[in-house]
Amino acid sequence: MTDEKAPTITAGGALLARLKAVGVDYIFANSGTDFPPIIEGLAEASAKQIPLPKAIVIPHENAAMGMAHGYYLATGRAQAVMAHTNVGLANCVIGAINAATEHVPMLVFSGRTPVVEKGRLGARTVPIGWGQEMRDQAAMIRESVKWDYELKFPEQAVDIVDRAFAIANSTPRGPVYLSLPREVLCEPCPSDELEGRATIAAASAGPRRADIDAAAKLLSEAKAPLIIAQRGAGSAEGFETLSRLAEEWGIPICQYWAIQLAAPTDHPMAVGGDPAEWLAKADLVLVIDSLAPWSPDIHSLEPDCKVVHIGQDPLYSRFPVRNFPCDLALVGDTAEVIVELAAAASMLLPTTVKSRDARRAEVAGAAAERRAIVLERAEAGRGPVMSKGFVSACLSKAIEGRDAAILSELGAPLEELTLQAPDTWYQEPHSGGLGWCFPAALGMKLARQDRLIIATMGDGSYMFSNPVACHQIAEAAGIPLLILVLNNSEWGAVRQSVLGIYPDGYAAKSNAMPLVSLSPSPDFTQVAAASRAWTAKVAEADDLLPTLKAAIEQVMVNKRQALVEIRIAS
């Protein structure tokens, strides 16, 4: 029970204020009829000069989830998303699937339709109060979150926020969900503890020293080691350490379906994104935060090859079927594990000089040859219709010397880019929840207004992003972003998947492959122009680089969002 003499605030206001206290900067919200106590709480806390996260109106929940995802990638700080009852939560689910797959923490809230029909503040007042009621609202998102709960009493607000935030940020990180009944949010709760420090610390995990030493011993004994990395190296320190480890030991680095960059694309040990040649002869594979480090249906290992997995959840326990061999699992934040492993391995460097030098020379030669072929192929993709690789090569030239990050969702590919810093590349989550790139780039740019952020998408991915909503957000919140739409008027990934399974099938031989075409293509520049964006279309290779440079100037100098639609080959 609440002490009647103690200062109080509505539970809605208390919850919002507590989010600020634990470290949340933004609430990405799409409001509904369940939001009166949230909106009143914002106004009440503001009037009482209680610090609050900044609440931004986001006109579609998928965009809200993507922005929280991107903001975390830029800052390492979990943010909050608020949605409208079950229907808003349904729009959050794809974003939660993406966040769970990529170990991105966020706090997801949605209203709960009032339970009572009368006699209590917050009771049902409109027909959707009946139409949106569910027996188990959390069920639609439960498989994609680490923890869920429904707020039962107003005095729980502070403790529940602390618990939710701690669980989201504990190893392995991920999204959490809290359901908020309107009647509960309308009730008063104590306000004297809103700004105190968090009462629950996030739990972190690290590898045993014996396991680090065992991994270092395997590395020193390996004749043909290989590093496969998908989700980067965890931090700038991890990136630098992994780059040095690979060069010192002469280990090829394969960034297979890379989500984030683990080493420079032009690193002397970087052998591209295809592990086939190196896996076939490897006797040790260091798998760094990789959901699927190779494809068992395509690639095979030597029978005696040892495999060491590194990451927050190196076995990816959320996924029922994932049977990659694992001789040793090193659990912990990726960067910390890499640093520990490199330190342990450094003690064994003096005894392995000859073998390391020979291997390094071989790998460096192969890496340089592959890099030259990739860039030559990119230049050959000038036309008559441009290739995606050519677009990436031009984009590298356009951003040369700039502090920039590229996000790609079936857009510009990685290998043709020249990127040398850890936070310069982000690809769509392996869960494949489309529409991620545009809002994630918005969240990243919101966090780093001084930085050039570029969202590159295929035409299908752009349509999935709810572009009208995203462009509106960019204009309303003053987020100058560069968007590149690589338009081939089809689902290119679907076409490639069909050709991979049925290379000589009927679909491959047909004049028009079924269920692939997105023709006739909309004029995407007009979608962006509706929100006063600077726009351009490019169909000729010679026009691409100057157009990209002009668009970058609009974004960085004039602080205006810009969209370039680029016609590419199928």
N, C-alpha and C positions, 0 to 999 in steps of 0.2 A: 504494500500500500504506500501511496505517496504521502509524505509529511505535508500537511496543509500549510504549515508555516514556512517551508523551504521554497526558494524560488523555483519556478517551473517554466517549462516551454512545451509546446506540443511535441509529441513523439516524432512527427515528421521533421520539425525543426531540429530536434536533438540528433536525429540520425544524420542529417545533412551536416551539422556542425561537427559531429564526431568524425566524419569522413575527412574533414580538413585537418583535424588534430592528428590522425594517424598517417597523413601524408598524401592524400588525394588532392590533386590540383584542379581537376575538371570533372564535371558531371555532364555526360553527353546524353541528353534527354529528349524523348518524344512524348509529350504529355497527352493525357486523356481525362476522361471524367473521373478517374480514380485519383487524380492529382490535386484536388483542392487542398488537402492537408500538407502536401509537399510544397505547393506554391505559397500557401499561407505560412508554412514553416520557413521558407526562404525569406519572405518579407519580415516575419517576426524576428528571426535571427539577425537580419540586417538592421532592423530598427533597434535591437538591443546591442548592436555593435559586436556581435559574436562572429569570429572569423568563419568564412564559408569557402568551399571550393567554388570556382566559377562555373555556373550552369549555362550551357549553350543549347539552344534549340536546334535539334537535328530532325529534319522532316522525314526520315526513314530510319528504322532501327538497324538495318544492315549497315548503314553508314555510321551509326553510333558505335557499333561493335568494331568496325574497321578502324575508326579513328582512335578508339582506346587501344587497339592492337598496335597501330603505328606510333602512337605516343609512347607506348612502352618500349618499342624498338629503339626510339630515339633517346629515351631518358633512363630506362631501367626502373621506372616507377609505375605501379599499377594504378589504373583509373577506374571510374565508375560509369556505368550505363544504367539509365532508368527508362523503362518501357511501360506501355499501357496494358495492364492485365494480361489475359492469355493471348490475345491477338498480337499485341506488341511483342510478347515473349516469343511467339512463333517466328516472328521476323528476326529475332535475336539468335535463333538456334544455329543457323549456318555459321555466324560469327563465333559462336561458342565452340562449334566443332573445329573451326580453324584454330582458335586460341588453344584448345586442349591439345591438338596435335602438335602445336609448336611451343608448348610450355609457356604460354603468355598469360600472366596473371591479370585478372580484372574482376571487379565486383559488379555483378549483374543483378539489378533489382527490377521487379515489376509489381504493379499493384495487384491486389486480389479483390475481386468483386465483393461488395459488402455481403456479409452472411445474413444480417437481419433486414427485415422489410420495413420496420418502423420502430419508433421509440428510442433510438439511440443516435447521437450525432455521427454522421457518416453513413447512415442507413441508405438503402437503395432509393434512388430518386428518378431514374429514367429506365426505360425498358431494357437497355443493354445490361443493366444490373442483374437481370435474370438471364439474358442470353449469353453472357460471358462467364457464368458460373461453371466450374469444373470440379469433378471429384478429386482429381489429383493434378493440379496445374503444373507442378514441378516435374511431372513425369516426362513432359516433352523435352526437357533439357537435362534431365538427371544424368543420363549416360555421358554427357559432355562436360560435366562439372565435377570438381573434387568434393564438393560439399554443398548441401542445400538445406534450407530451413524456412519456416514461416513464422514471422514475428507474432508472438502470442499476447504479450503485455507491453505497455508503453515503457515501463521501467527497464526493459531488456535492451533498449536501443543502443546504449553505449557499449555494453558487454558484447552484444552480437556483432556490432561493427568491428570491434577489436578482434574477435575470433575469426570473422570472415576474412579480414585483411591478413591476419597471420597465416591462415591456412592457404590462401591464394599465393602467398609469397614463400611458402615452405617448399623444400625440395621433394619431389619435382613440382615446379610451379604450374599454375593453371587457373582457370576461371572458377568462381564460386557463384551461387545464386541464393538470393533472399527474397521471399514473397512478402508483400506488405499489405495486409488488410486495411481498408480505408478507415474502419471504425477505430482500430488500434492507433493509427497515425493521428487521429483527431484528439486523442486523450492526452492529458498533461503528464509530464514526467519531470524528475529533478533536472535542474540545469547547472548544478554546481560542479559537475565533474566533466563538462564537455570539452574543456581545453587541456585536461591532464594528459600525461604521456600514455602511450599505449600500454595496456596491462598484459598483453600476450605477445611474446616474441615469436617471429617465424623460426621454424626448425630448419637447420641446414645439415647436409650430409657430406661426408668426405671418405675417400678410400682408406683402407688400412695400409699402414706403412709396409707390411709384408707383401701386399699386392702390388704396390708401386715398385718395390725392389724386384719382384718376380717379373713384372712387365719390362723393367730396364734390362734384366738378364736376358729375356727373350729377344729384345732388340739387339743387344750386343752379339748374340749368337746367330742372328738371322743372316742369311746370304742374299736373300731377295725380299726385303721388307717393302711394304706398300702402305701408304696412308690414304684412307678414303674419308672425306669430310663433307658433310651436307649442311650443317647449321652453324658454320663458322667456328671460331676458336674461343668464343665466349667474351672476349674483351680485347682492348688494344694490346695489353700485355700478353694475353694468350696468342694473339695473332703474330706478334713479333717473336714470341718464344717458339711457336710451331714452325714459323719460317726458318728460324735459326736451327732448330732441331733437324728439320728435313735436309738443310744444306750441309750441316756438320756430318750427318750420318749418310748422306747420299740417298735419301728415300724419295721416290716419286710420290707426288701429291695428286690424287685424282679427286676432283670436286664433282661428283656424280649427282646430277639433278640438284645442284646447290641451292639452298634456301638463303644462306648468307655466305659471305666470303671468308675463307679460312686462311688464304695466302694470296699474294698478288697474282693476277692472271699471267703476268710475265715473269714470275719467279723461276729461277733456273731449274727447279725440281718440279714445276707445274706441268703435268702431262695431259691436261684437258679434262673432259668430262666422261670419257669412255674408259672404263676400267678393264676391258676384256684382255688386252695384251698383257697387262701387268698382273692381273689376277691369275692368269693361266700358269705363271711361273713363280708366284709369291710363296714364300714359306712362313711369312708373318704378315698379318693385316691388322693395322691399327684403325679401328672403326671409330671415328670421332662424331658423336651425336648424330647418328644416321639412322633414320627409320628403316630405310631399305637401301643398304649400302651397295647392293648389286641385285640383279634379277636371276634367281636360281634357274629359271627356265632358259636363260641365255648364257649365263656365266657359270663356270665351275672352278673349284679349288683343287689344288693338289691334296691327296689324302692326308698327308702329314702336316698341312699348313695350319699354323696356330692363328687364332683370332682373338684380339683383345678389343672389347667395347668400352667406350668412354662416354659419360654424359650424366645428366640429372637422373634419367631413368634408362640406363643403357640397354635394357631388354624391352623397353617400350611396352610395359605391362598392360596398358589400356587395350592393346590390340590382340584379339583372341588367337590369330594365326600369324606368327612371326618366328620362323624356325631357323634363323641364321645361326651357324655354329658359334659358340662362345667358350673359349678356354679360360678367359679371365674377364671379369667385369669390374671396372673402376667407376664407382658411383660418386658423383659430386658435381659442382659447377665446373663446366668444361675447362675454363681458363685455369682454375686452380689445379685441376688434375694434370693438365698439360705442363704447367710450371713445375709441379712436383716430379713428374716423370722425367722432364728434361734435366732437372737437377740431379736426380738419381742416375740417369744415363750418362751424364757428363763425367762421372767418376770412372766410367769404363772406356772413355775415349782413347786414352793412351795405348791401350792394348789392341786397338782395332784400326790403326791408321791405314795400313796398306789396303785392306779390304774396302774401307770406306772411300779412299781416294779413287780406286778403280771403279767402284760402283757409281760414285758421283759423276765421274767423267762420262760414263755410259748414259746415265739418266739425263744429264745436261744436254748431251748431243741429241738424244731422242726428243727431249722437250723443245729444244730450239727448232728442230726440223718440223715438229708438229705445229708449233706456233707460226712458222713461216707459211705452212700450207693453209692454216686457218685464215690468216690475213690475206693471202693470195686469193683464196676462194671468196672471201668477203668482197674484195675489189672486183672480182669477176661477176658479182651479183648486182652490178650497176643496172643491168637492163637487158632487154627493153623494158621489163618490169622489175623493180628493185626486189632484192631478197631481204629477209630479216637480218641476215648477217651483214649486209652492206649498210643497213640502217644503224646497226650497232657500231660498226667501224666509223661511220660519220659522227655518231653521237660522241664517241671517244674524242674525236678532234674538236667538237663543239665545246666540250667541257674541260678541255685540257687547261691545267693551271687553276681550276676552280675547286672550291670545296663543295662537292656535289654527291648526292646519293641517287641511285637509280632503282626504282621498283618495277618489276616486270610480272605481268600476268598474261602469259602467252604473247608477250610483246617482244622487246629487244632481247636477244639471247646473250648469254654471258661470255662465251669463249672469244667472240670477236671484240669485246671491250678490253680496254687497257685500264685496269683498276688496281690500285696499290695500297689501299687503306681498308681496315676491317669493316667500317660502317658505310660502305659505298654500294652495296648490292643486296637486294632483297627480292626473292622470288615468291610466287604464290604458294600458300601452304599445300603440303602434300595431300591434305584432305580434299582439296579440289572444290571448296565452297566458293564459287565464282562471285565476282563483284567485290573482291577484297582490295585490289590494288589502289583504286582511286581514293576511297575513304582512308585507307592506311597511309597513303601519301599525305592526305590532308592532316591527319593526326601527327605525322612526323614533322610536317612544315609548321604546324601550330607550336610544336615544342622547340623548333629551331628556325625561327623566322629569318635568321641571317644566312641560312644555307639554301643552296639550289637543290630542290627536290623535284625529281622527274618521275612521273607515273607513265609507264609504257604498257599498252594493252592491245590485244587483238580487238577487232570490232565486236565480237560476241561478248568478250569480257567487259568491254565498255558499256554495252547495253545492260548487262547484268548488274552493273554498279549503281543502277538508278541514277543515271547521269544528271537528270534535271534536279534531283535533290542535292547531289554532290556539288554541282555548279552553284546552286543557291547558297549552300553552306560556305563555299569559297568566297562568294561575294559578300555575304552577310557578316562573316567573321573576319574578313580582310585577310584571307590566306592565299597569297599569290603563288600558284602552283603551275608547273609546266606539264601538260598532258599530251602524250603522243598516242594516236590511235593508228595502229598498223592494220590497214583494211584490206583483206583479201576476199571479202563478201562470202565467207563460209566458216564453218567450224573446222579449222585446220587441224587441231589436235585429234578430232574425231576421224578425219580422213586418214591421218597418219596411223592411228590405231587400227583402222580397218585394213590398211595396206600391210601393216606389220603382221596381222594374223592371216589375212587372205591375199597375199601378194599377187596371185594369179587368178583370183576369184572373179565372179561376175561383177561385183561392185567396182573392182579395179579396172575392168574392161569397159564399163558402161560409160556412155557419154556424160551422164549426170549422176553422180553417186547419190543414192537416196539418203535423206535426212541429214544432209551436210550443208546445203546452200543457205546463205543468208541474203540472197539477192531477191529483189532490188535493195541496194544499200541505202539507208537514210543519209541525208547530208548532216554529218555529225557536227560540222562547224556551226550550223544553225542552232543546234541544241545548246552549244556553249555560248553562242552570241546572244541567246535569250537572257543570259545573266551577265551581259556586257563583257565577255571575254574577248581577248585578241585572238583571232583565228587565221589559219592559212591551210591551203591544200597543196600537197606536193605529189606530182605524178612522174616527174623527170629527175633522174639521179643528180644532175648538175645543180638543181635547185635546192637540194636537201640541206646541205651544209649552211648556205647563207640564210635559209629560212630558219633553221635551228638557232643560229646565232641571233637573228632578229627576235625570235620568240624568247630566248634567254634574256635579252636586254629588256623586253617588256616585263618579264617577271622580276628581275633583280633591280632594275633601275626605276621603272614606272610602277612597280608593285601591283601588277595586274595579272590575273590568271590568263593563261594562254593555252590554246589547243591547236595542235598541228595534226591534220589527217594525212596519212601517208599511204599511197596506193602501193601494195606489195604483191608479189607473185603468190599463187596458191602453193 
